[in-house]
């Protein structure tokens, strides 16, 4: 049974040039999880949206989270939840940094509970919202594999990655587990 890929954008949603959007356009079976508010996120709302999407998709679902959605996945995974196949978390922000968005409610304390599914954390060495060190620390706590891809900022549309073929390769390997 093929896995459903659930796309979880971060604050503000992923725009037309973001690799998540480009992947969705190239793969119509990828499903974006729509949040109640993209611009004034409430962690409990985002977690509930993830749970609802996972329940609809089934246990073969693979999550592909960017930025703030990575923290929502950590909160979701730290509580009782429907099973998934795997998750890829890209550009995990540091909720303790001054750059963390003030409008994000309930995300301040990042859970460090180990995930009960295979996962991969992908980081950049010059992410203005997080650090490779913090991402690696969280990856260890969550029991995730870790991959630092070099200096690509927040690994978003401004990073110049286009449809980010390297990232898609990482996702395919994760799906093949």
Secondary structure, DSSP 4 states (H G I P E B T S, - for coil): -PPPEEEE--TT---TTSHHHHHHHH-TT-EE---S-SSS-BHHHHHHHHHHHHHHH-TT-EEEEETHHHHHHHHHHTS-----SEEEEES---TTSTTS-TT-BS-SS---PPPSSEEEEEE-TT-TTS-HHHHHHHHHHHT-EEEE--S-TTSSGGGT-TT-HHHHHHHHHHHT-
